């Protein structure tokens, strides 16, 4: 049987298929082809620290999707292990929603809304340990993503952490100007062009950079 479907990257056909009450969804999805067609702008560690509203580590306990007010979302919940920039209690839950669906959804008119194909959008799995640099939620939709999309989401395996790009370019251009701030393992980490890094070293550097305001004072750039 052939499904009567709506593709989020089908442009004019999609917009025509959506009813007026889905106008916000149509506007959001109209941007998807442009995002998909362009190369993801690189974000290094200093930029991630600066742009993030919250940097949180923990275990993914729930991943589900839905549609609210015509906007498709994937909802992710973490059991918090640690956080900076905002104080979240250890073992508390932190939930956010990013754009897009996990699977096709049947609309009221019988058509199916398919998951968007957006370049660099991070994926999440229950049981996964992560460290993620989160953007401030959008004022209209409440949706949020890691800074730089998948660049700002790090999967933790053992004591190693890596994003979807094997940390390529993560430390490009990162400089700590003030002498004596870096510890030896941190200096070694910042010299790596790519590859997984020690999560304790990464978290320690990020925590001190935030606590001591290194970005704003120019100590780190």
Phi and psi restraints in degrees (value plus and minus 20) as a CYANA .aco file:
   2 UNK   PHI    -111.0   -71.0
   2 UNK   PSI     108.5   148.5
   3 UNK   PHI     -99.2   -59.2
   3 UNK   PSI     118.0   158.0
   4 UNK   PHI    -103.9   -63.9
   4 UNK   PSI      81.9   121.9
   5 UNK   PHI    -138.2   -98.2
   5 UNK   PSI     141.0   181.0
   6 UNK   PHI    -139.0   -99.0
   6 UNK   PSI      99.7   139.7
   7 UNK   PHI    -113.5   -73.5
   7 UNK   PSI     111.3   151.3
   8 UNK   PHI     -89.3   -49.3
   8 UNK   PSI     -26.4    13.6
   9 UNK   PHI    -139.6   -99.6
   9 UNK   PSI       4.6    44.6
  10 UNK   PHI    -118.6   -78.6
  10 UNK   PSI      -7.9    32.1
  11 UNK   PHI      39.2    79.2
  11 UNK   PSI    -138.4   -98.4
  12 UNK   PHI     -79.6   -39.6
  12 UNK   PSI     -60.9   -20.9
  13 UNK   PHI     -82.0   -42.0
  13 UNK   PSI     -59.3   -19.3
  14 UNK   PHI     -85.9   -45.9
  14 UNK   PSI     -68.3   -28.3
  15 UNK   PHI     -81.4   -41.4
  15 UNK   PSI     -59.8   -19.8
  16 UNK   PHI     -86.9   -46.9
  16 UNK   PSI     -51.9   -11.9
  17 UNK   PHI     -96.0   -56.0
  17 UNK   PSI     -44.8    -4.8
  18 UNK   PHI     -98.9   -58.9
  18 UNK   PSI     120.6   160.6
  19 UNK   PHI    -100.2   -60.2
  19 UNK   PSI     145.7   185.7
  20 UNK   PHI     -74.3   -34.3
  20 UNK   PSI     -55.2   -15.2
  21 UNK   PHI     -89.4   -49.4
  21 UNK   PSI     -28.7    11.3
  22 UNK   PHI    -126.7   -86.7
  22 UNK   PSI       4.6    44.6
  23 UNK   PHI     -83.7   -43.7
  23 UNK   PSI     -56.2   -16.2
  24 UNK   PHI     -85.2   -45.2
  24 UNK   PSI     -62.1   -22.1
  25 UNK   PHI     -80.9   -40.9
  25 UNK   PSI     -62.4   -22.4
  26 UNK   PHI     -81.4   -41.4
  26 UNK   PSI     -61.1   -21.1
  27 UNK   PHI     -84.8   -44.8
  27 UNK   PSI     -60.7   -20.7
  28 UNK   PHI     -85.5   -45.5
  28 UNK   PSI     -65.0   -25.0
  29 UNK   PHI     -92.1   -52.1
  29 UNK   PSI     -44.8    -4.8
  30 UNK   PHI     -82.8   -42.8
  30 UNK   PSI     -43.4    -3.4
  31 UNK   PHI    -102.4   -62.4
  31 UNK   PSI     -37.1     2.9
  32 UNK   PHI     -80.0   -40.0
  32 UNK   PSI     -62.6   -22.6
  33 UNK   PHI     -80.8   -40.8
  33 UNK   PSI     -57.9   -17.9
  34 UNK   PHI     -86.5   -46.5
  34 UNK   PSI     -61.5   -21.5
  35 UNK   PHI     -84.4   -44.4
  35 UNK   PSI     -62.9   -22.9
  36 UNK   PHI     -86.5   -46.5
  36 UNK   PSI     -49.3    -9.3
  37 UNK   PHI    -104.9   -64.9
  37 UNK   PSI     -31.7     8.3
  38 UNK   PHI    -126.6   -86.6
  38 UNK   PSI     136.8   176.8
  39 UNK   PHI     -95.8   -55.8
  39 UNK   PSI     119.7   159.7
  40 UNK   PHI     -85.3   -45.3
  40 UNK   PSI     103.2   143.2
  41 UNK   PHI     -81.4   -41.4
  41 UNK   PSI     110.0   150.0
  42 UNK   PHI     -88.8   -48.8
  42 UNK   PSI     123.2   163.2
  43 UNK   PHI    -147.7  -107.7
  43 UNK   PSI     102.7   142.7
  44 UNK   PHI    -112.3   -72.3
  44 UNK   PSI     157.9   197.9
  45 UNK   PHI     -81.2   -41.2
  45 UNK   PSI     -62.1   -22.1
  46 UNK   PHI     -81.3   -41.3
  46 UNK   PSI     -61.9   -21.9
  47 UNK   PHI     -85.9   -45.9
  47 UNK   PSI     -58.9   -18.9
  48 UNK   PHI     -84.3   -44.3
  48 UNK   PSI     -64.6   -24.6
  49 UNK   PHI     -80.8   -40.8
  49 UNK   PSI     -63.7   -23.7
  50 UNK   PHI     -86.2   -46.2
  50 UNK   PSI     -62.6   -22.6
  51 UNK   PHI    -103.8   -63.8
  51 UNK   PSI     -44.7    -4.7
  52 UNK   PHI     -87.9   -47.9
  52 UNK   PSI     116.6   156.6
  53 UNK   PHI    -102.2   -62.2
  53 UNK   PSI     -50.1   -10.1
  54 UNK   PHI    -168.9  -128.9
  54 UNK   PSI     118.4   158.4
  55 UNK   PHI    -139.9   -99.9
  55 UNK   PSI      96.1   136.1
  56 UNK   PHI    -151.0  -111.0
  56 UNK   PSI     121.7   161.7
  57 UNK   PHI    -137.7   -97.7
  57 UNK   PSI     126.3   166.3
  58 UNK   PHI     150.0   190.0
  58 UNK   PSI    -191.5  -151.5
  59 UNK   PHI    -127.2   -87.2
  59 UNK   PSI     113.7   153.7
  60 UNK   PHI     -90.9   -50.9
  60 UNK   PSI     101.6   141.6
  61 UNK   PHI    -129.0   -89.0
  61 UNK   PSI     -36.9     3.1
  62 UNK   PHI    -176.0  -136.0
  62 UNK   PSI     118.3   158.3
  63 UNK   PHI    -157.9  -117.9
  63 UNK   PSI      97.6   137.6
  64 UNK   PHI    -166.1  -126.1
  64 UNK   PSI     145.5   185.5
  65 UNK   PHI    -150.6  -110.6
  65 UNK   PSI     152.4   192.4
  66 UNK   PHI    -199.5  -159.5
  66 UNK   PSI    -194.4  -154.4
  67 UNK   PHI    -152.7  -112.7
  67 UNK   PSI     106.0   146.0
  68 UNK   PHI    -149.2  -109.2
  68 UNK   PSI     106.8   146.8
  69 UNK   PHI      33.2    73.2
  69 UNK   PSI      17.3    57.3
  70 UNK   PHI      61.1   101.1
  70 UNK   PSI     -19.4    20.6
  71 UNK   PHI    -124.9   -84.9
  71 UNK   PSI     100.7   140.7
  72 UNK   PHI     -96.6   -56.6
  72 UNK   PSI     118.7   158.7
  73 UNK   PHI    -162.1  -122.1
  73 UNK   PSI     136.2   176.2
  74 UNK   PHI    -133.8   -93.8
  74 UNK   PSI     104.6   144.6
  75 UNK   PHI    -122.7   -82.7
  75 UNK   PSI     106.4   146.4
  76 UNK   PHI    -138.9   -98.9
  76 UNK   PSI     113.1   153.1
  77 UNK   PHI    -140.7  -100.7
  77 UNK   PSI     112.5   152.5
  78 UNK   PHI    -133.3   -93.3
  78 UNK   PSI     124.7   164.7
  79 UNK   PHI    -110.0   -70.0
  79 UNK   PSI      94.0   134.0
  80 UNK   PHI     -90.9   -50.9
  80 UNK   PSI     110.5   150.5
  81 UNK   PHI    -123.9   -83.9
  81 UNK   PSI     -50.4   -10.4
  82 UNK   PHI    -192.5  -152.5
  82 UNK   PSI     139.1   179.1
  83 UNK   PHI    -175.1  -135.1
  83 UNK   PSI     134.8   174.8
  84 UNK   PHI    -157.0  -117.0
  84 UNK   PSI     141.4   181.4
  85 UNK   PHI      57.9    97.9
  85 UNK   PSI     -51.0   -11.0
  86 UNK   PHI    -160.3  -120.3
  86 UNK   PSI     121.6   161.6
  87 UNK   PHI    -107.5   -67.5
  87 UNK   PSI      92.8   132.8
  88 UNK   PHI    -132.1   -92.1
  88 UNK   PSI     114.5   154.5
  89 UNK   PHI     -86.3   -46.3
  89 UNK   PSI     115.5   155.5
  90 UNK   PHI     -74.8   -34.8
  90 UNK   PSI     118.4   158.4
  91 UNK   PHI      52.6    92.6
  91 UNK   PSI     -16.9    23.1
  92 UNK   PHI     -98.1   -58.1
  92 UNK   PSI     151.4   191.4
  93 UNK   PHI    -122.1   -82.1
  93 UNK   PSI     117.4   157.4
  94 UNK   PHI    -143.0  -103.0
  94 UNK   PSI     103.8   143.8
  95 UNK   PHI    -142.9  -102.9
  95 UNK   PSI     118.4   158.4
  96 UNK   PHI    -162.1  -122.1
  96 UNK   PSI     143.9   183.9
  97 UNK   PHI    -144.4  -104.4
  97 UNK   PSI     113.1   153.1
  98 UNK   PHI    -134.5   -94.5
  98 UNK   PSI     141.3   181.3
  99 UNK   PHI     -87.7   -47.7
  99 UNK   PSI     120.4   160.4
 100 UNK   PHI      91.4   131.4
 100 UNK   PSI     140.9   180.9
 101 UNK   PHI    -126.0   -86.0
 101 UNK   PSI     139.2   179.2
 102 UNK   PHI    -104.5   -64.5
 102 UNK   PSI     -51.5   -11.5
 103 UNK   PHI    -168.9  -128.9
 103 UNK   PSI     147.4   187.4
 104 UNK   PHI     -81.3   -41.3
 104 UNK   PSI     123.8   163.8
 105 UNK   PHI    -144.7  -104.7
 105 UNK   PSI     114.1   154.1
 106 UNK   PHI    -100.2   -60.2
 106 UNK   PSI     108.5   148.5
 107 UNK   PHI    -108.9   -68.9
 107 UNK   PSI     151.5   191.5
 108 UNK   PHI     -82.9   -42.9
 108 UNK   PSI     -48.5    -8.5
 109 UNK   PHI    -107.3   -67.3
 109 UNK   PSI     -12.9    27.1
 110 UNK   PHI      72.8   112.8
 110 UNK   PSI     -29.8    10.2
 111 UNK   PHI    -103.3   -63.3
 111 UNK   PSI     147.4   187.4
 112 UNK   PHI    -134.6   -94.6
 112 UNK   PSI     112.1   152.1
 113 UNK   PHI    -112.3   -72.3
 113 UNK   PSI     101.3   141.3
 114 UNK   PHI    -113.7   -73.7
 114 UNK   PSI     135.7   175.7
 115 UNK   PHI     -78.1   -38.1
 115 UNK   PSI     116.7   156.7
 116 UNK   PHI     -90.5   -50.5
 116 UNK   PSI     124.5   164.5
 117 UNK   PHI    -124.4   -84.4
 117 UNK   PSI      68.9   108.9
 118 UNK   PHI    -130.1   -90.1
 118 UNK   PSI     105.7   145.7
 119 UNK   PHI     -77.7   -37.7
 119 UNK   PSI     108.0   148.0
 120 UNK   PHI      61.2   101.2
 120 UNK   PSI     -17.0    23.0
 121 UNK   PHI     -87.4   -47.4
 121 UNK   PSI     107.8   147.8
 122 UNK   PHI     -90.7   -50.7
 122 UNK   PSI     131.6   171.6
 123 UNK   PHI    -132.3   -92.3
 123 UNK   PSI     139.3   179.3
 124 UNK   PHI    -156.9  -116.9
 124 UNK   PSI     127.6   167.6
 125 UNK   PHI    -156.1  -116.1
 125 UNK   PSI     116.4   156.4
 126 UNK   PHI     -78.9   -38.9
 126 UNK   PSI     113.3   153.3
 127 UNK   PHI      74.3   114.3
 127 UNK   PSI     -32.4     7.6
 128 UNK   PHI     -93.3   -53.3
 128 UNK   PSI     115.9   155.9
 129 UNK   PHI    -114.6   -74.6
 129 UNK   PSI     112.7   152.7
 130 UNK   PHI    -159.7  -119.7
 130 UNK   PSI     140.7   180.7
 131 UNK   PHI    -149.8  -109.8
 131 UNK   PSI     105.6   145.6
 132 UNK   PHI    -156.2  -116.2
 132 UNK   PSI     118.6   158.6
 133 UNK   PHI    -117.8   -77.8
 133 UNK   PSI      83.4   123.4
 134 UNK   PHI    -115.3   -75.3
 134 UNK   PSI     112.7   152.7
 135 UNK   PHI     -89.4   -49.4
 135 UNK   PSI     140.5   180.5
 136 UNK   PHI     -86.2   -46.2
 136 UNK   PSI     116.9   156.9
 137 UNK   PHI     -80.1   -40.1
 137 UNK   PSI     126.0   166.0
 138 UNK   PHI     -83.9   -43.9
 138 UNK   PSI     122.1   162.1
 139 UNK   PHI     -87.4   -47.4
 139 UNK   PSI     -52.3   -12.3
 140 UNK   PHI    -106.8   -66.8
 140 UNK   PSI     -70.6   -30.6
 141 UNK   PHI    -114.7   -74.7
 141 UNK   PSI     -42.1    -2.1
 142 UNK   PHI      58.2    98.2
 142 UNK   PSI     -18.1    21.9
 143 UNK   PHI     -94.2   -54.2
 143 UNK   PSI     131.4   171.4
 144 UNK   PHI    -166.2  -126.2
 144 UNK   PSI     140.4   180.4
 145 UNK   PHI    -164.0  -124.0
 145 UNK   PSI     143.7   183.7
 146 UNK   PHI     -82.0   -42.0
 146 UNK   PSI     132.6   172.6
 147 UNK   PHI     -79.9   -39.9
 147 UNK   PSI     108.5   148.5
 148 UNK   PHI      51.5    91.5
 148 UNK   PSI       0.0    40.0
 149 UNK   PHI      35.7    75.7
 149 UNK   PSI    -142.8  -102.8
 150 UNK   PHI     -85.7   -45.7
 150 UNK   PSI     -36.6     3.4
 151 UNK   PHI     -85.0   -45.0
 151 UNK   PSI     -50.3   -10.3
 152 UNK   PHI    -116.4   -76.4
 152 UNK   PSI     -11.3    28.7
 153 UNK   PHI    -136.2   -96.2
 153 UNK   PSI     100.2   140.2
 154 UNK   PHI    -132.8   -92.8
 154 UNK   PSI     104.7   144.7
 155 UNK   PHI    -106.3   -66.3
 155 UNK   PSI     118.3   158.3
 156 UNK   PHI    -130.1   -90.1
 156 UNK   PSI     101.6   141.6
 157 UNK   PHI    -143.6  -103.6
 157 UNK   PSI      93.4   133.4
 158 UNK   PHI      45.0    85.0
 158 UNK   PSI    -141.2  -101.2
 159 UNK   PHI    -129.1   -89.1
 159 UNK   PSI      -3.3    36.7
 160 UNK   PHI    -130.6   -90.6
 160 UNK   PSI     125.7   165.7
 161 UNK   PHI    -152.2  -112.2
 161 UNK   PSI     118.7   158.7
 162 UNK   PHI    -173.3  -133.3
 162 UNK   PSI     125.3   165.3
 163 UNK   PHI    -109.0   -69.0
 163 UNK   PSI    -195.1  -155.1
 164 UNK   PHI     -87.6   -47.6
 164 UNK   PSI     -33.5     6.5
 165 UNK   PHI    -125.8   -85.8
 165 UNK   PSI       0.3    40.3
 166 UNK   PHI      35.5    75.5
 166 UNK   PSI      13.3    53.3
 167 UNK   PHI      42.1    82.1
 167 UNK   PSI      -1.2    38.8
 168 UNK   PHI     -82.2   -42.2
 168 UNK   PSI     104.9   144.9
 169 UNK   PHI      59.0    99.0
 169 UNK   PSI     -18.3    21.7
 170 UNK   PHI     -78.9   -38.9
 170 UNK   PSI     -54.9   -14.9
 171 UNK   PHI    -129.6   -89.6
 171 UNK   PSI     -10.6    29.4
 172 UNK   PHI     -81.1   -41.1
 172 UNK   PSI     104.1   144.1
 173 UNK   PHI      57.5    97.5
 173 UNK   PSI     -21.1    18.9
 174 UNK   PHI     -95.0   -55.0
 174 UNK   PSI     108.1   148.1
 175 UNK   PHI    -153.8  -113.8
 175 UNK   PSI     116.7   156.7
 176 UNK   PHI    -130.1   -90.1
 176 UNK   PSI      85.6   125.6
 177 UNK   PHI     -93.8   -53.8
 177 UNK   PSI     -63.0   -23.0
 178 UNK   PHI     -93.2   -53.2
 178 UNK   PSI     104.8   144.8
 179 UNK   PHI     -88.1   -48.1
 179 UNK   PSI     127.8   167.8
 180 UNK   PHI      66.4   106.4
 180 UNK   PSI     -25.2    14.8
 181 UNK   PHI     -97.6   -57.6
 181 UNK   PSI     -56.2   -16.2
 182 UNK   PHI    -104.8   -64.8
 182 UNK   PSI     122.9   162.9
 183 UNK   PHI    -110.4   -70.4
 183 UNK   PSI     140.3   180.3
 184 UNK   PHI     -75.7   -35.7
 184 UNK   PSI     -65.7   -25.7
 185 UNK   PHI     -82.8   -42.8
 185 UNK   PSI     -51.3   -11.3
 186 UNK   PHI     -90.9   -50.9
 186 UNK   PSI     -60.9   -20.9
 187 UNK   PHI     -80.4   -40.4
 187 UNK   PSI     -63.3   -23.3
 188 UNK   PHI     -84.0   -44.0
 188 UNK   PSI     -61.2   -21.2
 189 UNK   PHI     -82.5   -42.5
 189 UNK   PSI     -64.4   -24.4
 190 UNK   PHI     -86.7   -46.7
 190 UNK   PSI     -36.0     4.0
 191 UNK   PHI    -106.8   -66.8
 191 UNK   PSI     -26.5    13.5
 192 UNK   PHI     -98.0   -58.0
 192 UNK   PSI     106.8   146.8
 193 UNK   PHI     -94.3   -54.3
 193 UNK   PSI     -44.3    -4.3
 194 UNK   PHI    -189.9  -149.9
 194 UNK   PSI     158.2   198.2
 195 UNK   PHI      81.8   121.8
 195 UNK   PSI     136.2   176.2
 196 UNK   PHI     -82.2   -42.2
 196 UNK   PSI     129.2   169.2
 197 UNK   PHI    -144.1  -104.1
 197 UNK   PSI     142.3   182.3
 198 UNK   PHI     -87.3   -47.3
 198 UNK   PSI     100.9   140.9
 199 UNK   PHI     -82.9   -42.9
 199 UNK   PSI     -54.2   -14.2
 200 UNK   PHI     -87.6   -47.6
 200 UNK   PSI     -57.9   -17.9
 201 UNK   PHI     -87.5   -47.5
 201 UNK   PSI     -64.6   -24.6
 202 UNK   PHI     -82.7   -42.7
 202 UNK   PSI     -67.9   -27.9
 203 UNK   PHI     -84.7   -44.7
 203 UNK   PSI     -58.3   -18.3
 204 UNK   PHI     -83.8   -43.8
 204 UNK   PSI     -63.1   -23.1
 205 UNK   PHI     -84.9   -44.9
 205 UNK   PSI     -66.4   -26.4
 206 UNK   PHI     -82.6   -42.6
 206 UNK   PSI     -63.9   -23.9
 207 UNK   PHI     -81.2   -41.2
 207 UNK   PSI     -64.2   -24.2
 208 UNK   PHI     -90.9   -50.9
 208 UNK   PSI     -55.6   -15.6
 209 UNK   PHI     -83.3   -43.3
 209 UNK   PSI     -59.3   -19.3
 210 UNK   PHI     -93.7   -53.7
 210 UNK   PSI     -68.6   -28.6
 211 UNK   PHI     -79.4   -39.4
 211 UNK   PSI     -57.6   -17.6
 212 UNK   PHI    -120.6   -80.6
 212 UNK   PSI     -12.2    27.8
 213 UNK   PHI      39.0    79.0
 213 UNK   PSI      22.6    62.6
 214 UNK   PHI     -82.1   -42.1
 214 UNK   PSI     -56.2   -16.2
 215 UNK   PHI     -87.5   -47.5
 215 UNK   PSI     -70.8   -30.8
 216 UNK   PHI     -85.2   -45.2
 216 UNK   PSI     -53.5   -13.5
 217 UNK   PHI    -104.0   -64.0
 217 UNK   PSI     -27.9    12.1
 218 UNK   PHI      66.2   106.2
 218 UNK   PSI     -16.2    23.8
 219 UNK   PHI     -88.6   -48.6
 219 UNK   PSI     -47.7    -7.7
 220 UNK   PHI    -152.6  -112.6
 220 UNK   PSI     117.6   157.6
